[in-house]
Amino acid sequence: MRAADALVVGAGLAGLAAAERLAAAGRRVVIVEARDRTGGRIHTVERPGPDPPVELGAEFVHGHSAELLELIRAADLTLEDVPERHQPGPGVAGWPHPDPRALLARLLRRPSEALPDRPVAELLRELPGELGRSGDLEAVAGYLQGFHAADLALLGTRALAENEAAEDAEGDEPHRLREGYGALVRWLVDRLDPGLVEIRLRTVVRAVRWREGEVRLEVRPPDGATSDIVAPRAILTLPLPMLRRPPDDPGAVPVDPAPAGWPAALAALHRGAAERIVLRFDERWWMSGPGANPGFVHGTSEPFPVWWTSLPSLAPVLTGWTGGPRAAALAGHGMETVLRAALESLASVFARDAAGLRSLLRSADRHDWTADPFSGGAYSYGGVGAIEARAALARPVAGTLFLAGEAVAERGRNGTVHGALASGREAAARLLGQE
């Protein structure tokens, strides 16, 4: 391929969407990806046999994003409804739990533009009287930590209100892709014109050096020989930690010179901690007794307090989930430690014996996104000042540098697949508009 018109750093959904839009306009693009695969935090593992694919990253299609649904239809993939049946495990007392989103709406009842922007932890400390029953505050905190993967001392009230408004507008009904999210990634890659788009896997970017009209990536390809890739413009879809780490940190990707306003804006965005573990058993042992055939099963204070089945598939698979501080406590630990915590959690929630559950277990899958050097965490959430920060980061830098990815997706779409998709396309449109 001839010299590139643009570089895209990262082959996750945002990077692929940006490259597709640029190639559709006839631009030559080089995508640089540190991993040995495309997809980024979409990480689907195929298993032989009738069981559904294992999702170790993004799993659900949330709501009714027109852009994402249009892409799914174009790829001829199957969107399945996920039954929203929530119930306590047999080992859990005190149900029904309050609806945390309804409680949260009461706390955030002012319009977001009139809501003081401060850490959510302060709001929860000051307004316990706004919540009626014992356990309401714990329900709200658990939801925020689990769903948003957030540290409540860092999560900002206005960013949270924007997220909740987006959920209300777009719908929060979960769906799954029967073929797995990885099938959507493969379809996107396959439709890229190889005459215009080159994907370089296992190519680690060590630094981004730029001046107006030129971006120079210092990269280390698989052969280990450091080299430069140069183009007039670049879209960076790097995860937040790689942009925020000190330049001497081994996982950092310093941008030199640092664009004006970027350090302060990036400091208002945070990477959440989330852990999932996918357990396949000999049989669906949970399909007996009252409340059989559940969708989502909830515990309380376990390391993995939320479990869901693979419905509408009847595969003997359970997925355990935890977010926020509980997930951060598991990050960096080996599989056996995390599996032990998962089985003990499962035993507590379902009132079973952990050793007996282990005897029925056939496989366990997990990816440690926090320890992953090319991720540094799960998905993002906004701190105080996040709304203004994302708007600042969306602006082109001297018509040369552009940011994309779920972390900088605006209008409450951060942390979502459809946010990453829209962000990549919007960055490509901005780049084309600067030519």
C-alpha positions in Angstrom: 0.0 0.0 0.0 1.2 3.5 -0.7 1.9 6.0 2.1 -0.9 6.3 4.5 -3.3 9.3 4.7 -4.1 8.5 8.3 -3.1 6.3 11.1 -5.5 4.6 13.5 -4.1 3.4 16.8 -6.1 0.5 18.2 -8.2 -2.2 16.4 -11.1 -2.3 18.8 -14.5 -1.3 17.5 -13.8 2.4 17.6 -10.6 2.0 15.5 -12.3 -0.3 13.0 -15.3 2.0 12.7 -13.0 5.0 12.1 -10.9 3.1 9.5 -14.0 1.9 7.7 -15.3 5.5 7.5 -12.0 6.8 6.2 -11.6 4.1 3.6 -15.1 4.7 2.4 -13.9 8.3 1.6 -11.0 6.8 -0.3 -8.3 7.4 2.3 -5.4 5.0 2.9 -5.2 3.9 6.5 -2.8 1.9 8.6 -4.3 0.4 11.8 -1.7 -0.3 14.5 -2.7 -2.8 17.2 -0.7 -4.2 20.1 -2.6 -7.4 20.5 -2.5 -10.4 18.3 -6.2 -10.0 17.5 -8.7 -7.3 16.6 -11.7 -6.4 18.7 -10.0 -4.8 21.7 -12.3 -5.2 24.7 -14.6 -7.3 22.6 -13.1 -10.7 23.3 -15.1 -13.7 22.1 -13.9 -17.2 22.6 -15.4 -19.9 20.4 -16.0 -23.4 21.9 -16.6 -26.6 20.0 -20.1 -28.1 20.4 -23.5 -26.5 20.8 -22.7 -24.1 23.6 -22.8 -20.4 22.8 -19.5 -18.4 22.4 -17.9 -17.3 25.6 -17.8 -13.5 26.0 -14.8 -12.4 28.1 -15.4 -8.7 27.3 -18.5 -7.0 26.0 -21.5 -9.3 26.1 -24.8 -7.6 26.0 -26.4 -5.3 23.4 -28.0 -2.6 25.5 -31.0 -0.7 24.4 -31.8 0.4 20.9 -28.8 2.1 19.4 -29.8 2.7 15.8 -26.1 2.7 14.6 -25.3 -0.6 16.3 -28.5 -2.3 15.3 -28.0 -1.3 11.7 -24.6 -2.8 11.7 -25.8 -6.0 13.3 -28.5 -6.3 10.6 -26.0 -5.6 7.8 -23.8 -8.4 9.2 -26.8 -10.7 9.2 -26.3 -11.6 12.8 -29.0 -12.9 15.2 -30.1 -10.6 18.0 -31.7 -12.5 20.9 -33.8 -11.1 23.7 -32.4 -11.8 27.1 -35.2 -12.4 29.7 -35.0 -9.7 32.4 -35.9 -12.1 35.2 -34.1 -10.9 38.3 -34.4 -12.9 41.5 -32.4 -13.6 44.7 -30.5 -16.8 45.0 -31.9 -19.4 47.4 -29.2 -18.4 49.9 -30.3 -14.8 49.9 -32.7 -13.3 52.4 -34.5 -9.9 52.4 -35.9 -9.9 48.9 -37.4 -8.0 47.1 -34.5 -5.6 46.8 -35.4 -2.1 46.0 -35.1 -0.9 42.4 -31.7 0.9 42.5 -32.3 2.9 39.3 -35.6 4.2 40.7 -33.9 5.2 43.9 -31.1 6.8 42.1 -33.6 8.9 40.0 -34.8 10.3 43.3 -31.3 11.4 44.3 -30.6 12.8 40.8 -34.1 14.4 40.4 -32.7 17.8 39.3 -32.0 18.3 35.6 -28.4 17.4 35.0 -27.4 20.9 34.0 -28.7 22.2 37.4 -27.1 19.3 39.4 -24.0 20.3 41.4 -21.0 18.2 40.1 -19.4 16.4 42.9 -18.4 12.9 43.8 -21.4 10.5 44.1 -20.0 9.3 47.5 -20.7 12.8 48.9 -24.2 12.7 47.6 -24.9 9.3 49.1 -23.5 10.4 52.5 -25.5 13.6 52.6 -28.9 12.3 51.5 -29.7 9.1 53.3 -33.0 10.7 54.4 -34.0 10.8 50.7 -34.2 7.0 50.7 -36.9 5.2 52.6 -36.1 1.7 53.7 -33.1 0.1 55.4 -30.9 -1.3 52.6 -31.8 1.3 50.0 -28.5 3.1 50.2 -26.6 -0.3 49.9 -28.7 -1.1 46.9 -27.8 2.1 45.1 -24.1 1.8 46.0 -24.1 -1.8 44.8 -25.7 -0.9 41.5 -23.2 1.9 40.9 -20.2 -0.2 41.7 -21.4 -3.2 39.8 -23.1 -1.7 36.7 -20.8 1.3 36.3 -17.7 -0.5 37.6 -17.1 2.7 39.6 -15.3 4.0 42.7 -17.9 6.2 44.2 -15.3 8.6 45.5 -14.4 9.3 41.9 -17.7 9.0 40.0 -19.2 12.4 39.2 -22.9 13.2 39.8 -23.4 15.0 36.4 -21.7 12.3 34.4 -23.8 9.7 36.2 -27.0 11.7 35.5 -26.1 11.8 31.9 -25.5 8.0 31.8 -28.9 7.4 33.5 -30.6 9.7 31.0 -29.1 7.9 28.1 -30.3 4.6 29.5 -33.8 6.0 29.8 -33.7 7.4 26.2 -32.1 4.4 24.5 -33.7 1.7 26.7 -31.8 -0.7 29.0 -33.2 -4.0 27.7 -30.4 -6.5 27.2 -29.9 -8.6 24.1 -27.2 -11.0 22.9 -25.7 -11.8 19.6 -26.2 -15.5 19.1 -23.0 -15.7 17.1 -21.1 -13.6 19.6 -19.7 -10.0 19.4 -16.6 -11.5 17.8 -18.6 -12.2 14.7 -19.4 -8.5 14.3 -15.7 -7.7 14.6 -14.8 -10.3 12.0 -17.5 -8.9 9.6 -16.1 -5.4 10.0 -12.6 -6.5 9.4 -13.6 -8.5 6.3 -15.4 -5.6 4.7 -12.3 -3.3 5.0 -10.8 -2.8 1.5 -7.3 -4.3 1.7 -6.2 -1.9 -0.9 -6.9 1.0 1.4 -6.6 -0.4 4.9 -3.7 -2.3 6.4 -3.9 -3.8 9.9 -0.6 -4.4 11.7 -1.2 -6.7 14.7 1.3 -7.3 17.5 2.7 -3.8 16.9 3.1 -1.9 20.1 3.1 1.9 20.0 5.8 3.3 22.3 5.3 7.0 21.6 3.2 9.4 19.5 5.2 12.4 18.3 3.4 15.1 16.3 3.4 18.5 14.8 0.8 20.1 12.7 0.2 18.1 9.6 2.4 15.1 10.7 2.1 12.3 13.2 5.0 9.9 13.8 4.3 6.7 15.7 7.3 5.0 17.3 6.4 1.3 17.2 7.8 -2.0 18.1 6.6 -4.7 15.7 6.8 -8.5 16.3 10.4 -8.7 15.1 11.4 -6.3 17.9 13.1 -3.7 15.7 11.8 -0.2 16.7 10.7 1.9 13.7 8.5 4.8 12.8 5.2 5.1 10.9 4.3 8.5 9.6 1.1 10.0 8.3 -0.4 13.5 8.1 -3.1 12.7 10.7 -3.9 10.0 13.4 -6.9 8.8 15.4 -6.0 7.5 18.8 -8.3 4.9 20.3 -6.1 4.0 23.2 -7.5 3.1 26.6 -7.3 5.8 29.2 -4.5 4.3 31.3 -2.1 4.2 28.4 -2.6 8.0 27.8 -2.5 8.9 31.5 0.5 6.9 32.7 3.8 8.8 33.3 6.0 8.6 30.2 8.5 6.3 32.0 5.8 3.8 32.8 6.3 0.6 30.7 2.7 0.7 29.5 2.5 4.4 28.7 2.0 5.8 25.3 3.2 9.4 25.7 1.9 12.0 23.3 4.7 14.5 22.6 4.0 17.4 22.9 1.0 16.9 25.1 -1.9 18.7 23.5 -3.2 21.7 25.5 -5.9 20.7 27.9 -5.5 17.0 27.5 -3.9 16.2 30.8 -6.6 18.0 32.8 -9.4 16.5 30.7 -8.0 13.0 30.9 -7.8 13.3 34.7 -11.6 13.7 34.8 -12.2 10.3 33.2 -11.6 7.0 35.0 -11.2 3.4 34.1 -13.5 1.0 36.1 -12.6 -2.3 37.5 -14.8 -5.3 36.6 -14.3 -9.0 36.8 -16.3 -11.7 35.1 -15.9 -15.5 35.1 -17.7 -17.9 32.8 -18.3 -21.3 34.3 -19.5 -24.3 32.3 -21.0 -27.3 34.3 -22.0 -30.8 33.5 -25.6 -29.9 33.9 -27.9 -27.0 34.7 -28.0 -27.9 38.4 -29.8 -24.6 39.2 -32.9 -25.8 37.2 -34.8 -27.3 40.1 -37.0 -26.0 42.8 -38.8 -22.6 43.1 -37.7 -19.9 40.7 -36.1 -22.3 38.3 -34.9 -21.1 34.9 -33.7 -17.7 36.1 -32.1 -15.0 34.0 -30.2 -13.0 36.6 -29.6 -14.2 40.2 -28.4 -11.8 42.9 -26.5 -12.2 46.1 -25.4 -9.6 48.5 -21.9 -9.1 49.8 -20.1 -12.0 48.0 -17.0 -11.3 45.8 -19.2 -12.2 42.8 -22.7 -11.0 43.8 -24.4 -11.2 40.4 -24.8 -14.3 38.2 -26.6 -14.8 34.9 -27.5 -17.8 32.8 -27.0 -18.1 29.0 -30.7 -17.7 28.2 -32.3 -18.0 25.7 -29.6 -20.7 25.2 -30.0 -23.7 27.5 -26.3 -24.3 27.8 -25.2 -25.3 31.4 -23.2 -22.0 31.7 -23.3 -19.4 34.5 -21.4 -16.1 34.3 -20.3 -14.4 37.5 -19.9 -10.6 37.7 -18.5 -8.0 40.1 -17.5 -4.4 39.6 -15.9 -1.5 41.5 -13.8 -2.2 44.7 -14.7 -5.9 44.8 -13.4 -6.3 41.3 -10.3 -4.3 42.0 -9.5 -6.6 44.9 -9.5 -9.6 42.5 -7.4 -8.0 39.8 -3.9 -9.3 39.4 -4.7 -12.6 41.1 -4.3 -15.9 39.3 -7.1 -18.0 37.9 -7.2 -20.4 40.9 -7.7 -17.6 43.4 -10.5 -16.0 41.3 -12.1 -19.4 40.7 -12.2 -20.2 44.4 -13.8 -16.8 45.1 -16.3 -17.5 42.3 -17.3 -20.9 43.5 -17.6 -19.7 47.1 -19.8 -16.9 46.0 -21.9 -19.2 43.9 -22.3 -21.6 46.8 -23.4 -18.7 49.1 -25.9 -17.3 46.5 -27.4 -20.7 45.6 -27.1 -22.3 49.1 -24.9 -25.1 47.7 -21.6 -26.7 48.7 -18.6 -25.2 47.0 -16.8 -28.5 46.7 -19.9 -30.1 45.2 -20.1 -27.3 42.6 -16.4 -27.7 41.7 -17.0 -31.4 41.1 -19.6 -30.5 38.5 -17.4 -27.8 36.8 -16.0 -28.6 33.4 -14.4 -25.3 32.4 -13.8 -21.8 33.6 -12.8 -18.7 31.5 -11.7 -15.3 32.6 -9.7 -12.4 31.3 -8.0 -10.0 33.7 -8.6 -6.6 32.0 -7.1 -4.7 34.9 -3.8 -6.5 34.6 -3.9 -6.5 30.8 -1.1 -4.1 29.8 -3.1 -2.9 26.8 -6.3 -2.1 28.7 -5.6 -1.3 32.3 -9.2 -1.9 33.3 -12.7 -2.7 32.0 -14.7 0.3 30.8 -14.7 4.0 31.7 -16.8 6.2 33.9 -16.9 9.9 34.3 -15.6 11.9 37.3 -16.3 15.5 38.3 -16.0 17.6 35.1 -16.3 14.6 32.8 -18.9 16.1 30.5 -16.7 19.1 29.7 -13.6 16.9 29.5 -15.1 14.7 26.8 -16.2 17.7 24.8 -12.6 19.1 25.0 -11.1 15.7 24.0 -13.4 15.4 21.1 -12.0 18.6 19.5 -9.3 18.0 16.8 -5.8 19.1 17.8 -4.4 21.3 15.1 -6.3 19.3 12.5 -3.8 16.5 13.2 -4.7 14.5 16.3 -8.1 13.0 17.1 -9.3 10.8 20.0 -12.0 8.1 19.9 -13.2 5.2 22.0 -15.8 4.5 24.5 -14.1 6.6 27.2 -14.6 9.8 25.2 -18.0 8.9 23.8 -20.4 11.8 24.6 -24.0 12.0 25.6 -23.8 9.3 28.3 -22.7 6.6 25.9 -19.3 5.9 27.5 -18.7 2.3 28.6 -20.8 0.9 25.8 -20.2 -0.8 22.4 -22.5 1.6 20.6 -20.6 4.5 22.2 -17.3 3.1 20.9 -18.8 2.7 17.4 -20.2 6.2 17.3 -17.0 7.7 18.7 -14.9 6.1 16.0 -17.2 7.2 13.2 -17.4 10.8 14.6 -13.6 11.0 14.9 -13.2 9.9 11.3 -15.8 12.5 10.2 -13.9 15.2 12.1 -10.6 14.2 10.4 -12.2 14.3 7.0 -13.6 17.7 7.8 -10.1 19.0 8.6 -8.6 18.1 5.2 
